[in-house]
Amino acid sequence: MKVIVFGASGMVGQGVLRESLLADDVEEVLVIGRRALGVHHPKLTEVTVTDLGDLAPLEDRLDGYDACFYCLGISSSGVSEQQYTKISYDYPVAAARLLAKHNPEMAFVYVSGAGTDVDGRAAWARIKGRTEVEIIKIFPHGYAFRPGFIQPTYGAQSKTRSYRLLYTLMAPVTPLLVRYVPKYTTTTDRLGRAMLRAARLGFPDHVVENADLR
């Protein structure tokens, strides 16, 4: 397979990038982001862009991919609704529409989150819900993944300072949560493998809740 990863510098993106590079059936990984990762691997190609909402300059290199793992996102805390919409709706939908022109049968996995609801009370839930609807509409093999609490594994680390502090404080009990509350928890490596499964085999439902990811 040939796969594309957005948001590879984030915690979830680090997980799927690691699993993709380890997978025997993945021959190429294209990472698209605003800055280089500093990771070197024979399967890995990196492309940096200044505007993730405009990927037209990359059109000539987007053919022939089997999957896209869209992990790019931000915390809604301290961010305006307009900015959150730009990153959590405008960017992924623009990427999906462009990639669908070149790879209409690819698997497109959008990492959303538990509690996402297009009719929800919280703005972030409604915005991500709209994104889920659009991704599933654009791609026959489009999926919205809704993980709950994610344990970072194999060195994965959140870019958000408050999240890193939370994970540090919860480190003693996190393995217990993942083991005994599997319905609401997962790990970055498990999530990465679930994305690869979506690319290989698909899922019966386009919206995949945490329990089904496990």
Secondary structure, DSSP 8 states (H G I E B T S, - for coil): -EEEEE-TTSHHHHHHHHHHHH-TT--EEEEEESS------TTEEEEE-S-TT--GGGGGG-TT-SEEEE------TT--HHHHHIIIIIHHHHHHHHHHHH-TTSEEEEE--TT--TT-SSHHHHHHHHHHHHHHHH-TTEEEEE--EEE--TT---SSHHHHHHHHHHTTTHHHHHHH-TTTEEEHHHHHHHHHHHHHT--SSSEEEHHHH-
